[in-house]
Amino acid sequence: MATGSEPGGCLLLALLPFPISSLDGVQATGESTSSRGQVPIKTNLGNYTERHFSGFSRRIILFSSRYLYFYFLITARIVLHSAVMDIMIAVQDACVSGQWLTAIILSFCCFLPSCLPAGQTVDYASSESVVSRQGDTALLRCYLLDGISKGAWLNRSSIIYAGNDKWSGDPRVSIVSNVGDKHEYSLQIQKVDVTDEGLYTCSIQSERNLRPKLIQLIVKVPPKIYDISSDITVNEGSNVSLICSASGKPEPKISWRHISPSARKYESGEYLNITGITRDQAGDYECGAENDIASPDTKTVRVTVNFPPAIHEMRSHGVRPGQIALLRCEAAAVPSPVFEWYKGEKRINMGQGIDIKNLSSRSVLTVKNMTQDRYGNYTCVAVNRLGTANASVPLIHIQYPQLNTVVAELTLLSPMEPTG
């Protein structure tokens, strides 16, 4: 951006008949006097209103004329600046590409003499960026040159404020003015959002100076996970793909972590792919999204891995007649297995001194009064829809005295092949 008189401004500025302050001199007789005491300017507006409108109507027309002119002036200045900047960029591009004739012609446009009055400058160097977080209050600072200069705020080509008159219907927007000794004319936006982002112009109009200040509002957004895979159940050996999508500005970094039963970290990325998942990889997976604007956003996916039963190692003790014998069978399986007990080839049911208690991963067979016919091999069978496992333990008849209760434990045996 350049500082000083705007090049190539003759034609457009010729369309601007007089400064804003001259509107203050419009009288009912149809005359207007400039702020510098120049020759009165005759207008048809005054004569017409004198004959056909009341004093109140004349004030309405005068008010409307003032701000329509102010809007036209500001918009014309912005269009002029944009056109000149485009010409300057085109000159640079032409020079780089070797199109010298084009560069000379465009340069001639930029060296046209300025028609701005002596001492009047347009300062385009005073541009800055304001960064705000979504939901916070953004303050775009601007200061009037003196107590009588006028200001306006624009967003692109839309007027937000003209002087102290609010043109925007947004209740979040207000002017912060006259703080301390400075002639402050700052724009405040509450609960700022990404839709507020963009270029804002604070245009200050005085008797001899037009100083637009350009402010680029940048809105940063905390990370937010808006989509994540649902809890899933798969069979052991399957391939698993989890997805986690998040928004934010700047774009958040996404990472995955296996938080239970282990605490393993995975590579960063929107997708988490697991090939040939095992039972040890079941559990909760946490997706985290972070971009240093706020605390990371996290969500969790539970992965359940189905696998066939596996019965643990077994142990056996002798049991004296009349004693109580406990046979315990533990099996790991997902979904939980169904337990069955057999003596030889015959399935054992509850009753006649035998009690069976089944929990999710364990079954306990209690023989309350050992008799001769109850000695022998007992088999525990664990079944789920993925397969079957079994293990056997003998109840041995011994002659020497024992405690009243003897425990026989069934623990790890290799599982049988799945039955289908």
C-alpha positions in Angstrom: 0.0 0.0 0.0 1.1 3.6 -0.7 1.2 6.7 1.4 0.4 10.1 -0.1 -1.8 11.3 -2.9 -3.7 8.6 -4.8 -2.4 8.4 -8.4 -4.9 8.4 -11.2 -7.6 10.0 -9.1 -8.5 13.0 -11.3 -11.5 11.6 -13.2 -13.3 10.0 -10.2 -12.7 12.9 -7.8 -14.1 15.3 -10.3 -17.4 13.6 -9.7 -17.4 14.6 -6.1 -18.8 18.2 -6.1 -17.9 19.4 -2.6 -16.8 18.2 0.8 -19.2 16.8 3.3 -19.0 19.8 5.5 -20.5 21.9 2.8 -23.8 20.2 3.3 -24.0 21.9 6.7 -24.6 25.2 4.8 -27.7 24.2 2.8 -30.5 26.7 3.5 -34.1 26.8 2.7 -33.5 29.5 0.1 -31.6 27.0 -2.0 -28.1 28.1 -1.2 -25.2 26.3 0.3 -21.9 27.8 1.6 -18.7 25.8 1.9 -16.8 25.5 5.2 -14.1 27.8 3.8 -16.4 30.8 3.0 -16.5 30.3 -0.8 -19.2 31.6 -3.2 -22.6 30.2 -2.3 -23.8 27.3 -4.5 -27.3 27.5 -5.9 -29.4 24.4 -5.6 -32.9 23.6 -6.9 -33.5 21.6 -3.7 -34.0 24.7 -1.5 -36.4 26.4 -3.9 -38.4 23.3 -4.3 -38.7 22.6 -0.6 -39.5 26.3 0.1 -42.6 26.1 -2.0 -43.8 22.6 -1.4 -42.6 21.2 1.9 -42.8 22.1 5.6 -39.7 22.8 7.6 -39.7 19.2 9.0 -39.8 17.8 5.4 -36.8 20.0 4.5 -34.8 18.6 7.4 -35.6 15.0 6.3 -34.5 15.6 2.8 -31.3 17.4 4.0 -30.5 14.5 6.4 -31.0 11.9 3.6 -28.9 14.0 1.2 -26.0 14.3 3.7 -25.6 10.6 4.3 -26.3 9.5 0.7 -23.4 11.8 -0.3 -21.2 10.5 2.6 -21.9 6.9 1.4 -21.1 7.8 -2.2 -17.9 9.6 -1.2 -16.6 6.7 0.9 -17.6 4.0 -1.7 -15.9 6.0 -4.5 -12.7 6.3 -2.5 -12.6 2.5 -1.9 -13.3 1.7 -5.6 -10.6 4.2 -6.6 -8.0 2.5 -4.3 -8.9 -0.9 -5.5 -8.5 0.1 -9.1 -5.1 1.7 -8.6 -3.9 -1.3 -6.6 -5.0 -3.6 -9.5 -3.0 -1.4 -12.0 0.1 -1.5 -9.8 -0.1 -5.3 -9.5 -0.7 -5.6 -13.3 2.5 -3.5 -13.9 4.5 -5.8 -11.7 3.2 -8.9 -13.5 3.9 -7.4 -16.9 7.5 -6.6 -16.0 8.1 -10.1 -14.6 6.7 -11.7 -17.8 8.7 -9.4 -20.1 5.6 -7.6 -21.6 7.3 -4.2 -21.6 4.8 -2.4 -23.8 2.0 -3.3 -21.4 4.0 -2.3 -18.4 4.8 1.2 -19.9 1.1 1.8 -20.7 -0.1 0.8 -17.3 2.7 2.8 -15.6 1.4 5.9 -17.5 -2.0 5.4 -15.9 -0.4 5.4 -12.4 1.6 8.6 -13.1 -1.4 10.8 -14.0 -1.3 14.0 -11.9 -3.5 14.0 -8.9 -6.4 16.4 -8.6 -6.5 16.3 -4.8 -6.3 19.8 -3.3 -2.9 20.8 -1.9 -2.2 19.2 1.4 -4.9 16.5 1.1 -3.5 13.0 1.5 -4.9 9.5 1.4 -3.0 7.2 3.8 -3.3 3.6 2.9 -0.3 2.4 4.9 -2.1 2.3 8.2 -3.5 -1.2 7.8 -3.4 -3.9 10.4 -4.8 -7.3 11.3 -6.9 -7.9 14.4 -7.1 -11.5 15.6 -10.0 -12.6 17.8 -11.3 -15.9 19.1 -14.8 -17.1 18.2 -17.3 -15.9 20.9 -15.0 -13.2 22.2 -15.4 -9.4 21.7 -13.4 -7.9 18.9 -12.3 -4.3 19.0 -11.2 -2.6 15.8 -9.4 0.6 16.8 -9.6 3.9 14.9 -9.1 7.5 15.9 -10.5 10.7 14.5 -8.0 13.4 13.5 -9.7 16.1 15.6 -12.9 16.9 17.4 -14.8 18.1 14.2 -13.7 15.4 11.7 -16.3 12.8 10.7 -15.9 9.0 10.6 -17.5 6.0 9.1 -17.1 2.2 9.3 -17.6 -0.1 6.4 -17.4 -3.8 5.9 -16.7 -4.4 2.2 -19.2 -2.0 0.6 -21.8 -2.0 3.4 -21.9 0.9 5.8 -21.9 -0.1 9.5 -21.8 3.4 11.0 -21.8 6.9 9.5 -20.7 9.2 12.2 -22.7 8.1 15.3 -25.6 6.9 13.2 -25.9 3.1 13.1 -26.7 1.7 9.7 -26.2 -1.9 10.6 -29.1 -3.9 12.1 -26.7 -6.2 14.0 -27.2 -5.7 17.8 -23.6 -7.0 18.5 -22.0 -4.0 16.8 -21.4 -0.7 18.6 -19.0 2.3 18.5 -16.5 2.9 21.3 -15.7 6.7 21.4 -14.1 9.5 23.3 -12.0 7.5 25.7 -9.6 9.7 27.6 -7.9 12.5 25.6 -8.1 10.6 22.3 -10.9 11.1 19.8 -11.5 7.3 19.6 -13.9 6.0 17.0 -13.4 2.2 17.3 -15.8 -0.6 16.2 -16.7 -3.2 18.8 -18.2 -6.6 17.7 -19.5 -8.8 20.5 -19.6 -12.6 20.3 -17.6 -12.5 17.1 -18.1 -15.4 14.6 -16.4 -16.6 11.4 -19.0 -14.8 9.4 -17.7 -11.5 10.8 -14.2 -12.1 9.3 -13.0 -9.9 6.5 -11.8 -6.4 5.6 -13.1 -3.4 7.5 -12.6 0.2 6.6 -12.5 3.2 9.1 -12.8 6.3 6.9 -12.0 9.6 8.5 -13.2 12.8 6.6 -12.0 16.2 7.7 -11.7 19.5 5.8 -8.5 18.7 4.1 -7.8 15.0 4.8 -9.3 11.6 3.9 -7.6 8.9 5.9 -9.1 5.4 5.4 -7.7 2.8 7.8 -8.0 -0.8 6.6 -8.3 -3.5 9.3 -8.4 -7.2 8.5 -10.4 -9.1 11.1 -9.3 -12.7 11.6 -11.5 -15.0 13.7 -9.9 -18.1 15.2 -12.1 -21.0 16.1 -11.5 -23.6 18.9 -11.3 -27.2 17.8 -14.6 -29.1 17.7 -15.2 -32.7 16.9 -18.3 -32.9 14.8 -18.2 -36.5 13.6 -16.8 -39.7 15.0 -17.3 -43.4 14.5 -20.0 -45.1 16.6 -19.1 -47.9 19.1 -18.4 -51.1 17.1 -18.2 -54.8 17.6 -16.0 -57.0 15.4 -14.7 -60.5 15.4 -11.0 -61.1 16.1 -8.9 -60.9 13.0 -11.1 -58.3 11.3 -9.8 -55.0 9.9 -11.1 -51.9 11.7 -11.3 -48.3 10.4 -12.2 -45.5 12.7 -12.9 -41.9 11.6 -12.8 -38.6 13.6 -13.6 -35.3 11.9 -13.1 -31.9 13.5 -13.4 -28.2 12.6 -11.5 -25.2 13.8 -9.3 -22.4 12.6 -6.5 -23.0 12.2 -7.3 -26.5 11.2 -6.9 -28.8 14.2 -4.5 -31.7 14.5 -6.2 -35.0 15.1 -4.6 -37.8 17.1 -5.7 -41.2 18.4 -5.0 -43.0 21.7 -5.9 -46.4 23.0 -6.8 -45.5 26.6 -8.0 -48.8 28.0 -6.8 -51.3 28.8 -3.5 -50.0 27.5 -2.3 -46.4 26.9 -0.9 -46.7 23.4 -0.6 -43.7 21.1 -1.2 -44.0 17.3 -0.2 -41.9 14.4 -2.0 -38.6 13.9 -4.7 -38.4 11.3 -8.4 -38.4 10.7 -8.5 -42.2 10.1 -7.3 -44.9 12.4 -6.8 -48.3 10.6 -6.2 -51.5 12.5 -5.4 -54.6 10.4 -6.2 -58.0 11.9 -7.4 -56.7 15.3 -6.7 -58.9 18.3 -8.5 -59.3 21.6 -5.8 -57.2 23.3 -6.6 -54.3 21.0 -10.2 -54.1 22.3 -11.2 -51.2 24.5 -11.7 -47.4 24.4 -10.1 -45.3 21.7 -9.9 -41.5 22.3 -9.8 -39.0 19.4 -8.3 -35.6 20.3 -8.4 -32.4 18.2 -6.2 -29.5 19.1 -5.1 -26.2 17.5 -3.7 -24.2 20.4 -6.7 -21.8 20.5 -8.4 -23.6 23.4 -8.3 -26.9 25.2 -8.4 -30.0 23.0 -11.8 -31.5 22.2 -12.0 -35.2 22.8 -14.4 -38.0 22.1 -14.3 -41.8 22.7 -15.1 -44.9 20.6 -15.5 -48.3 22.2 -14.2 -51.2 20.1 -15.5 -54.7 21.2 -13.6 -57.7 19.8 -15.4 -61.1 19.8 -13.4 -64.2 20.2 -14.1 -67.9 21.1 -13.8 -69.3 24.7 -10.5 -70.3 26.2 -10.5 -72.2 29.6 -7.7 -71.6 32.0 -5.2 -74.2 33.5 -6.8 -76.9 35.7 -5.8 -78.4 39.1 -7.1 -81.4 41.0 -7.0 -82.6 44.7 -8.2 -85.8 46.3 -11.5 -85.7 48.1 -12.5 -87.9 51.1 -16.0 -89.4 51.1 -18.5 -87.2 52.9 -16.5 -84.0 52.1 -17.6 -81.0 50.0 -15.9 -80.7 46.6 -15.8 -77.5 44.6 -15.0 -77.5 40.9 -14.3 -74.1 39.4 -14.1 -73.4 35.6 -13.0 -70.0 34.3 -13.1 -69.1 30.6 -12.3 -65.9 28.7 -14.6 -65.2 25.8 -16.6 -62.4 24.1 -19.5 -62.7 24.1 -19.7 -64.3 27.5 -19.8 -68.1 27.3 -22.5 -70.5 28.4 -21.2 -73.2 30.7 -22.1 -76.9 30.9 -20.8 -79.7 33.2 -20.4 -83.4 32.3 -19.4 -86.5 34.2 -18.2 -88.9 31.6 -20.7 -88.5 28.8 -23.6 -87.5 31.0 -24.6 -83.9 31.5 -24.9 -82.8 35.1 -27.9 -80.8 36.3 -28.6 -79.2 39.6 -30.2 -81.2 42.4 -29.5 -84.2 44.6 -26.7 -82.5 46.4 -25.2 -80.8 43.4 -25.3 -77.0 42.9 -24.1 -75.0 39.8 -23.5 -71.2 39.8 -22.7 -69.5 36.5 -21.3 -66.0 36.3 -20.2 -64.1 33.2 -16.8 -65.8 32.9 -16.9 -68.5 35.6 -18.9 -71.5 36.7 -18.7 -73.3 40.0 -19.9 -76.9 40.6 -20.5 -77.8 44.2 -20.8 -81.5 45.3 -22.1 -81.2 48.9 -21.6 -84.9 50.0 -19.1 -86.9 48.1 -20.1 -90.6 47.6 -18.4 -93.4 45.8 -20.4 -93.0 42.6 -19.5 -89.3 42.3 -15.7 -89.9 41.9 -14.3 -89.7 38.4 -13.7 -87.2 35.6 -15.7 -83.9 35.4 -15.6 -81.8 32.2 -16.4 -78.1 31.9 -17.6 -76.9 28.5 -17.7 -73.2 27.6 -19.6 -72.2 24.5 -20.3 -69.0 22.6 -21.3 -68.4 18.9 -17.6 -68.3 17.8 -16.6 -71.7 19.2 -16.3 -74.2 22.1 -13.6 -75.0 24.7 -13.5 -77.7 27.3 -11.3 -79.0 30.1 -11.5 -82.0 32.5 -10.5 -82.5 36.1 -10.7 -85.8 38.2 -12.2 -86.1 41.6 -9.9 -88.7 43.3 -10.9 -90.9 46.2 -8.3 -90.7 49.0 -8.2 -92.6 52.3 -6.3 -90.3 54.7 -8.1 -87.5 56.5 -8.6 -84.2 54.7 -10.2 -80.9 55.5 -13.9 -80.6 55.2 -13.7 -78.7 51.9 -11.3 -79.5 49.0 -11.1 -77.2 45.9 -10.3 -78.6 42.5 -9.5 -75.8 40.0 -9.7 -75.8 36.2 -7.3 -73.5 34.5 -5.6 -73.1 31.2 -6.1 -75.7 28.4 -5.9 -75.0 24.7 -9.3 -74.3 23.4 -11.0 -76.7 21.0 -11.4 -75.8 17.4 -14.6 -73.7 16.7 -17.6 -75.9 16.1 -18.9 -73.6 13.4 
